Amino acid sequence: MPNRTLRLNYPAALLRQPILQQLIRSFNVSVNIVRAQISLEEGWLEIDVEGAEGEIGRAQVWLESQGIEVLQID
């Protein structure tokens, strides 16, 4: 299955929201947290996402629609 590494930049308003839980429940993807840094003002996660290419793409669009900046690392 295809694998994509993404960096998710969270605004302060979303830091306490269960975004990854919603992502996993809504899309047929597996998520592995590689690195993370979270403070009171902002946070970022670097994750490996595995799944069908189309499903990963839909998940990425959904994350952006939630207000998360998504950068593809590879």
N, C-alpha and C positions, 0 to 999 in steps of 0.2 A: 504494500500500500504506500502511496505517496506520503511524504513527510515534509513539513514546512516549519521553519523556526521563525517565530514572530516575537516582536517586542511590543508590549502593550503599555502605553503611557496613560495612566489614570489621572483625571482631575480630582481634586479634593472631594467634590460632591459624590463621587462614586466609590470612594475607598472602602466604605462599609457595606457595599452592595454585593450580593452573591453572584457576580458576573460569571465566574468560571463554572459554578454549579449550573446556572441557566444554560450556558454554552453546551456543556456536556449532555444535559437533559434534552436540549432542543435539536442537537445535531449528532449525527452518527460519527463522532470523532473521539479519539483518545488524546488526553492532554497530559504532558509532563512538564512540571515547572523546573526550569534549568537554573535560573537566577532571579532574584527579586530584591527590590529596595523600596521600602514604604516609610513615609514620614507622615506627619499630621497634614501637610500641605499638598503632597503629591505622592505618586508611587509608580513603579514600573515593574513589569514581569517579563521575563524572557521565557517563552514556552515552546516546546516541540508539539506540533499538532499532527496527528496521523489519521488518515482516512481517505476516502475517495476524493479526487481532485475537486470535483464539483461541490462536494459537501464542505471541504475546507474553504473554498471560495465563498460559499454562502455564509459560513460561520464568520469569516473575516468581514463581510459586508454587514452582518448583524452587529458585530462588535463596534464597528464604526458608527452604526445607527444609534448605539447606546451612548455615544459620546467619548469613546476610547480611541485614541490615536493608535493606529496599527502600522508598524513598520516591518516589512519582510526582511529578515536577516539573510536567508539563503533561498 
